[in-house]
Amino acid sequence: MRVLEHLGETRLELGPAHDAPAEGPWRLARDEDGIAWLVLDRGDGSTNAIGRDVLEGLDRALEDLEADPPTALAIRSAKPAGFAAGADIRELKTMTGEEEIAQLLAGGLRVLDRLEAQDYPTVAVIHGHALGAGLELALACDHRIFVGNAHAGLPEVKLGLHPGLGGTVRLPALIDPVEAMTMMLTGKPAYASKARRLGLADAVTEERHVRAAVQAAAKGQLEKNGRGWTERAKASYPGRTLAAQQMRSKTEQKAPKEHYPAPHALIDLWLKAGDDPKEMQKGETASFVRLLGSDTARNLMRVFELREGLKKAAKGAQDVRHVHVVGAGEMGGDIAAWCALKGFRVTLFDIAPEGIAPVVPRAAEVCKRAHLGGAETRDALDRLIPDPDAHGVPHADLVIEAAPETEEIKRDIYATLEPRMKEGALLASNTSSLSLATLADGLDRPDRFGGLHFFNPVDRMELVEVVQHDRSSDATGERLAAFAAALDRLPAPVADSPGFLVNRALTPYLMETLLLLGEGAEKEALDREAEGFGMPVGPVELADRVGLDICLSVADSLKHDVDRPMAEIPGWFREKVEKGDLGQKSGTGFYEWSDGAPQKGNRAGDAPQEALDRMILPMLDACVECLRRCVARDEDEIDAAMIFGTGFAPFRGGPMAYLRHRGVKDARASLERLAEAHGPRFTPDDGWSGLD
Amino acid sequence: MTDVPVYIVDGARTPFLRARGEPGPFTPVDLAVQCGRPLLLRQPVAPEDFDLVTLGCVNVIADEMNPARVAALRLGMGPGIVAFTEQINCGSGMLTVDTGARRIREGRADLVLAGGTEALSHSPLVFRQEAVEWFAGLQKADGMGDRLRKAAELRPEFFKPVIGLERGLTDPISELNMGQTAEVLAYRFGISREAADAYALESHQRLAAAQEEGRLNEIAPAYDRDGGFHDHDDGVRPDTSLEKLAGLKPAFEKPFGKVTPGNSSQITDGACWLVLASEAAVERHGLTPIAAIRDAEWSALDPSVMGLGPTLCVTEMLKRRGMGEAEVDLWEINEAFAAQVLACLAAWEDAEYCRDVLGLDEPFGTVPRERLNVDGGAVAIGHPVGTSGARIVLHLAQEMARRGSNRGVATECIGGGQGGAMLLEAA
């Protein structure tokens, strides 16, 4: 046994509360210095959520402590992952009446005010993460001690909300108010060193010094960062007016008010009452209650749950350590880089040894975006082994093929790979357009072959379609899903059907966009139309990003494989691809590209009438078809896949949620109308009748 | 001397990359990792199954103290791997192979990863001693007045940096630069500028031919962080000529010297590893030996004539085995300087030198050019000082196997006045 294994994991310092009896989600005990240790350990999960029971339990604990005040109070979590991940979303979702919500908030606020009012020093010890209501609880303490590289933030905007337990009051009062607003508007957390700089953390230490740090806080030896005159100036009305203007325009760009009301409400609130805590608190509650009832918040909270659902569904055993990737193109390279970043040993093969070279700086860039430190980046890059001689094959537990989308090429590759793979190793294809059943023909062990379809860019698109074919074993599907989950991606099991789910739904949308362009519509206008709907980028830019050659090959194969009328692929588009205008990767597609951004003109007029429906409805229709043909399990999975695989307007809750919101009847009637005007490619799928 | 066999079963090196006046893309450990990864990947044994890692490195950088251990950990050989760095200047990469072989012979190890690494382009700029003292004084100064007084002692020349490499290539005892020691040998053994240039030309031609014919499969391509791909020794000049070489000015003793940048080894970055295995490890893991390490010897002499080191250690090693030049099929003599190699060859042909210095009744003999550095040497390939010893052993082993030779000798001169030699036999 290795020395470190023998020593085991570093135990969380919980003082005497480690062995104290649980009262609800809390455990409370005093140490020999008279310091009370109050430890949160709610439910069986790896982290805490703040629910009604947590706040009520805290209230009871404070009552006990007031009877016989301790020298200090240390509050921390007994969960290994962190302090608390935020409010209990499920509990929030069940609240419907505004009255009920307002009451819950008032109760919580009263408990936190009570905590703040204690005469002895109170300390929140934060390891891992303190998010949302978790940080709001910590903000009601006198001190916050961060352990290791813990992070804290108020990400409520991502759920269509803003803080509701006093966060909008306490954070701007504690640190530079503009920094506080930025944290709340972007939802981005502050990691330990930044938190220390901002004054959010009074100390940053390691687990081994937590007890000493708490003792120092008890003795009043922890220095607090005071607010200087610049912070006070920023908090004044003129300061706020100036800052709010900038915040408004920045926020509008990223999250238009029409779709994402929460950040805008927060700016209004701060501008109005930023220097009056009482007013601010009242406004926070009123605004929170309003937002919680909004469609945006309801949809975003569901999206949050869909994500958790996909994660939880991947419950198979994860036994992959070494991944061999075949093909160092854009997808293969990015998949390899992401696997290495996530701790896997990766060998990356390409026919051309020099073709692997560009992957290394790209991987370094991915590490940078993932906030890896110097040594972590070095280790990730060390794990990413260029392997032009394919020595990695016999070591690999999983081989991912990301070769050109040609059946013959892939089959040839499998023929050389399979005899060299070790017993029990999995073979997966990243194909986006070929049938896995066909690719499995000729394999010795089709049962251990499946699809792992990643989306571009791999480090940002969370979805991975896990594709099983008629001869793959269930164990293979489960192992592939567990591997995807270990990569911090969201595995969605889909059937081996043309285009699987996401490309099947996306292609009619892109094809219709081509037809609109052919009819003379302006590309900028079409993009703006779709972005106005809430897509992260419009279809023309998306096609450029994906690669026009990829779009064409997916469209060709879908047109060949799908047994329904589809848009004709325009000849001019084929010529464009043949000419080498492939989009972002070749520098020219529909747009000219420089520095990773398309050069868009801003003079475009309006999109043609019905353009949006012509683009969006065929996508919805394809989703309905996939549902009918059981390509995905249910509407939830379709929404999740489209949101995490394509960025489909999250505030709309995904295509199926949009369809439900718009009304099945209306959407279907619109399709029929379009079919009459433009042809049978709009004829609604048979699946529509099953939706009512 | 027991004859327990020690096998070289595999090896790999990076391409040797010429220093181009700025830090190259790899640190010493980066280089060791670059060629170590593919080498370990293709072994039938797991990286954790090695017993020892030993790595030669002369210019260790501050971020990589004990580069052997840093490299071993970065190569995924596990926390339990013992790894140490050895330094005997230009012989370091061979010393580690000798150390590994001895450990195996003693029965204390079965599998050893031994080699060398050097990133001469990363040699630090060194501050002058006066500047260091001034800075230390400033740090210690107490109070504003004292600090100001101390600060006023600053002189502009403090900032004139000294290139560490230049100091490293100067022998501190004789105060001669390595190139100057080659000038001494050229003078003592009558090596002409033309002979040195002709030798250098052939070194380039031989390397170019080896590259062309794909005989350098010891090279594992290196991938740098900027997307650079390096698959060949880039100091080679296949288009050089006697005329071009003759046009170069002396580098060390201007204006009359004979040693030029053209007939000296190049300053380069590179790393090289060998996998050494005991008989038991070969059987257990089904390894295929490419050569056996039979013997090694180290000798020392006056630093001002360090270039003659090989004549001492090689002769000593062969003498005790009852062998002479005739028994050696293939030679690798590290080309620190063309004139230095030629001086060694001349010394071995010199009856008086062989009698008085080497204790031979007859001259050692002529080492024929067609069996010496057959694929070029450090003049063309470059000389990352801590690495070269390992490179010549690896290349000798591979070339012996390719030709079916029975016996080969790899040897190098060592700055500071030493020499190292290793005797390989067919596996």
Interface residues (C-beta under 8 A of the other chain):
Chain A: R2 V3 L4 R345 T347 P353 E354 I356 A357 P358 V360 P361 A364 R378 D379 L381 D382 R383 I385 P386 D387 P388 D389 H391 G392 H395
Chain B: V33 R37 P38 L41 R42 R74 L75 G76 P79 G80 P221 Y223 D224 R225 D226 G227 G228 F229 D231
